[in-house]
Amino acid sequence: MTRGSIQLEVAADWQKIHPSLWLNCWSQIDRRARMLVTPERVFLCGDEHAHAAIASEEDLRLRGLRVEPVDPSELPKFEQLLNVQKGEVRTKCLKTRGKDDHLLMRASVLASLSGMPLVGVSFHKTGASFSPAWVDLDDVFNLTSSESRIVSMLLAGSSAESIAEQLKLSINTVRTHIKHAYEKLDVCSREELWRRLAPYRLT
């Protein structure tokens, strides 16, 4: 394949890779569960995270070959998600059994070789169990490992007092690390910290 003066080499056997393998590859990059379904909710394949989520039947389950939310009231929302149009990315937030948790789902259409529309869905569960991943802040902002760890805990919502307790440090030591990290990041508050670092969040 040629684009301008650049010759693009396309591996002839890429189509021999089973979709579950490339779904697993993508999920390792950002830790989101991924599955491939038809617009009619027929489950075709998924990565290990999607299989685990469906097998647990906490929020999603299989009825025959079809994927459905465990909560029947969320089925219309799930079907709207799968009705995504070509070129669109659709997002839906489904309620879960957990009081403050949701299933954040995104979908996009791709066409198979037969022309049948398929829907790629990525999802993750929000709530206290969700742990965002960040780039190596030490490397980007020259933070010490202690400063980086404390900044990550601040971004996860921990207070200075809670961090001191969890890390078995004095509150003054934690506040000193926070002060030095804020100076290096050129921020003065947690709000500014979040705005400064939001572009460096991976998941």
Secondary structure by P-SEA (a helix, b strand, c coil): cccccbbbbcccccccccaaaaaaaaaaaccbbbbbbccccccccccaaaaaaaaacccbbbcccbbbbccccaaaaaaaaacccccbbbbbbbbcccccccbbbbbbbbbcccccbbbbbbbbbbcccbbbbbccccccccccaaaaaaaaaaaacccaaaaaaaacccaaaaaaaaaaaaaaaccccaaaaaaaccccccc
